[in-house]
Amino acid sequence: MEDVLFDLIIVTVAAILVAALVNGLRADKIPMLPPYLDNSLYREMKLSTFQQKEIKNSHCLIFDARPHELYQKNHLAKAMNFPVSQFDFFYNLHLADVPLDAPIFIYGGTVSQACDRELAYRLSLKGYKNVTVIL
Protein backbone atom coordinates (compact mmCIF):
# COMPACT_ATOMS: atom_id res chain seq x y z
CA MET A 1 0.00 0.00 0.00
CA GLU A 2 2.89 2.38 0.79
CA ASP A 3 4.43 1.72 -2.64
CA VAL A 4 1.18 2.61 -4.40
CA LEU A 5 0.80 5.83 -2.41
CA PHE A 6 4.43 6.80 -3.10
CA ASP A 7 3.97 6.07 -6.83
CA LEU A 8 0.78 8.13 -6.86
CA ILE A 9 2.57 11.09 -5.28
CA ILE A 10 5.47 10.83 -7.76
CA VAL A 11 3.10 10.67 -10.76
CA THR A 12 1.05 13.62 -9.47
CA VAL A 13 4.11 15.81 -8.86
CA ALA A 14 5.55 14.88 -12.28
CA ALA A 15 2.24 15.71 -13.98
CA ILE A 16 2.07 19.11 -12.28
CA LEU A 17 5.66 19.93 -13.26
CA VAL A 18 5.14 18.88 -16.88
CA ALA A 19 1.88 20.87 -17.09
CA ALA A 20 3.59 23.98 -15.67
CA LEU A 21 6.50 23.58 -18.09
CA VAL A 22 4.22 23.14 -21.12
CA ASN A 23 2.09 26.11 -20.04
CA GLY A 24 5.23 28.22 -19.66
CA LEU A 25 6.30 27.40 -23.20
CA ARG A 26 2.92 28.21 -24.76
CA ALA A 27 2.49 31.53 -26.54
CA ASP A 28 -1.04 31.82 -25.09
CA LYS A 29 -0.34 30.84 -21.49
CA ILE A 30 -3.25 29.76 -19.33
CA PRO A 31 -3.33 31.86 -16.14
CA MET A 32 -2.66 29.79 -13.03
CA LEU A 33 -4.91 32.01 -10.88
CA PRO A 34 -8.06 33.89 -11.85
CA PRO A 35 -7.30 37.53 -12.71
CA TYR A 36 -9.80 38.87 -10.16
CA LEU A 37 -7.47 37.79 -7.35
CA ASP A 38 -5.20 40.72 -8.26
CA ASN A 39 -6.38 43.10 -5.56
CA SER A 40 -4.20 45.96 -6.80
CA LEU A 41 -7.21 47.04 -8.87
CA TYR A 42 -9.48 47.57 -5.85
CA ARG A 43 -9.30 48.17 -2.11
CA GLU A 44 -10.36 45.89 0.70
CA MET A 45 -12.01 46.83 3.98
CA LYS A 46 -13.20 44.87 6.99
CA LEU A 47 -16.95 44.73 7.54
CA SER A 48 -16.64 46.26 11.00
CA THR A 49 -14.79 49.29 9.60
CA PHE A 50 -17.38 49.69 6.86
CA GLN A 51 -20.25 49.55 9.33
CA GLN A 52 -18.62 52.19 11.51
CA LYS A 53 -17.72 54.68 8.77
CA GLU A 54 -18.79 54.25 5.20
CA ILE A 55 -22.42 53.22 5.44
CA LYS A 56 -23.22 56.75 6.63
CA ASN A 57 -22.03 58.06 3.26
CA SER A 58 -25.27 58.37 1.31
CA HIS A 59 -23.40 59.02 -1.94
CA CYS A 60 -21.84 55.55 -2.11
CA LEU A 61 -23.21 52.54 -3.94
CA ILE A 62 -23.35 49.22 -2.11
CA PHE A 63 -23.63 46.05 -4.18
CA ASP A 64 -24.16 42.45 -3.13
CA ALA A 65 -22.48 40.27 -5.77
CA ARG A 66 -24.13 37.00 -4.77
CA PRO A 67 -26.95 35.28 -6.68
CA HIS A 68 -30.42 36.67 -6.04
CA GLU A 69 -31.50 33.76 -3.82
CA LEU A 70 -28.67 34.41 -1.35
CA TYR A 71 -29.20 38.18 -1.52
CA GLN A 72 -32.85 37.74 -0.54
CA LYS A 73 -31.96 35.71 2.54
CA ASN A 74 -29.63 38.33 4.00
CA HIS A 75 -27.85 41.46 2.81
CA LEU A 76 -26.47 44.75 4.07
CA ALA A 77 -28.80 47.69 4.47
CA LYS A 78 -28.97 49.81 1.29
CA ALA A 79 -27.23 47.07 -0.73
CA MET A 80 -28.48 46.43 -4.25
CA ASN A 81 -28.24 43.00 -5.79
CA PHE A 82 -25.62 42.86 -8.57
CA PRO A 83 -24.95 39.18 -9.34
CA VAL A 84 -21.62 38.94 -11.10
CA SER A 85 -23.01 36.10 -13.23
CA GLN A 86 -25.31 38.64 -14.91
CA PHE A 87 -22.78 41.46 -15.06
CA ASP A 88 -23.80 43.05 -18.35
CA PHE A 89 -27.49 43.32 -17.44
CA PHE A 90 -26.89 44.72 -13.95
CA TYR A 91 -24.13 47.03 -15.15
CA ASN A 92 -26.58 48.71 -17.51
CA LEU A 93 -29.27 48.72 -14.82
CA HIS A 94 -27.21 50.24 -11.97
CA LEU A 95 -24.13 51.93 -13.43
CA ALA A 96 -24.89 53.20 -16.92
CA ASP A 97 -24.78 56.86 -15.82
CA VAL A 98 -22.64 56.63 -12.68
CA PRO A 99 -19.33 58.58 -12.72
CA LEU A 100 -16.17 56.46 -12.76
CA ASP A 101 -14.97 58.00 -9.47
CA ALA A 102 -18.14 57.16 -7.51
CA PRO A 103 -17.46 55.17 -4.31
CA ILE A 104 -18.61 51.58 -4.82
CA PHE A 105 -18.64 48.96 -2.06
CA ILE A 106 -19.10 45.27 -2.78
CA TYR A 107 -20.16 42.73 -0.19
CA GLY A 108 -21.31 39.17 -0.52
CA GLY A 109 -20.64 37.66 2.86
CA THR A 110 -19.17 34.44 1.50
CA VAL A 111 -16.00 32.83 2.83
CA SER A 112 -14.13 32.90 -0.49
CA GLN A 113 -15.37 36.34 -1.62
CA ALA A 114 -15.02 35.05 -5.20
CA CYS A 115 -18.16 36.84 -6.44
CA ASP A 116 -17.16 40.05 -4.67
CA ARG A 117 -13.64 40.08 -6.04
CA GLU A 118 -14.74 39.19 -9.56
CA LEU A 119 -17.30 42.02 -9.56
CA ALA A 120 -14.64 44.47 -8.31
CA TYR A 121 -12.26 43.26 -11.02
CA ARG A 122 -14.86 43.67 -13.76
CA LEU A 123 -15.79 47.15 -12.56
CA SER A 124 -12.12 48.15 -12.55
CA LEU A 125 -11.86 46.96 -16.16
CA LYS A 126 -14.77 49.31 -16.96
CA GLY A 127 -12.75 52.19 -15.49
CA TYR A 128 -14.10 52.50 -11.95
CA LYS A 129 -11.31 53.67 -9.63
CA ASN A 130 -13.03 53.84 -6.24
CA VAL A 131 -14.07 50.21 -5.70
CA THR A 132 -13.81 48.51 -2.31
CA VAL A 133 -14.48 44.88 -1.42
CA ILE A 134 -15.84 44.43 2.09
CA LEU A 135 -14.29 41.41 3.80
N, C-alpha and C positions, 0 to 999 in steps of 0.2 A: 504494500500500500504506500509506503514511503517513497519507493522508486517511482510510482505513477505520479504522485504529487510533485516530486522534484522535476520529473519530465514535463509535467503540465506547466510548472512555473517557468522552466527554461524555454518552452515553446511560446508561451505568452510573452515573455520579455523579448524574445527574438522577433516575434511578430510586431510588437510595438516599435522596436528599433528599426526594422525594415520599413514599416509604414511611415515613420517619421523621416527616414532617409529619402524614400521615394517622394514624399510630399515636399521635402526641401528641394528636390531637383526639378519639380514641376514648374513650368512657367506660370500656371494659374493655381498657385498654392491654395489649399483648403485651410481656412483659419482654424487653429486648434481650440480657440475660445470664441464664444459669440462676441460680436463687436460691441454690444451694449454693456459689456462688463467694463469698458473703458470709462471710468468715472471722471476723467479729465474734462468731459463735455458737460457735466452737470455737477451740482453740489449735493451734499448729503447732510441731513439734519436728524437728530434724534426726535422722536415723537414728543417727549416731555418738553424739549426746547420749543418745538413748534406750538404746542398747546399753551405755553406760557407767553409767547411773543407774537408769532406771525398770524394766528387766527384772528386777531383783533384788526388786522389790516384788511379793510373791506375792499381794497383795490386788487387783491390777489385772486388768482383762480386756483381752486383746489380740485384735483381730479383723482378719482379712484380707478385704477387701471385694470381691475379684476373684471371677470365676466359678470353680466347683469345679475345672475342668480346670487352670487356672493355679495355683490354690492347691496342688494335688497335686504339681505340678512343683517348687515351691520356696515356702517360707514361713518366717516367723520362728518360733523356738522358742516353744512355749506358745500360739501363735496359733490361734484357732478360725476356721473358714471362716464368713463371714457375707456371702454375695453380696447386694449391694444390690438386685439384680433380683428377689430373693425376700424382700424386707424383712419382710413381715408374718409369714411362716412362721418365719424365723430369729429375729425379735424375740420371738415367743412361746416359741421353743425355748431361747434363751440369756438373755433379759432380763426374762422375765415377773415374777420376784420379786427383781430386783436393785434396790437403792436408787438414787434419782436422783442421788446425790452420789458414786457409785462411780467410781473412775478407769477410764476406757475409752480405749484406744489403738487407732488404726486405721491399718493399713499394707497397701498393695497392691503397692508396688514398680513402679508404672507411671509413665511419664514425665508424663502429664497429671494423675494423681491424681484423675481424675474420679469413679471409684467411691468412693475414700476420702472425698473431700469431700462427695459426695452422702450417704453413710452418716452422716457426722458431722452434716450438716444435718438429716437425718431424725431422728436421735437427739435433737438439740437441740429439735426440734419436739415430741418426746415428753416433754421436760422434763429431760433429762440435762444437767448443768451442768459436768461434769468430763471433757469429751471432747477428745482430742488427736489430730491427724492427724500421722503420722510421714512426713516428707519424705525 
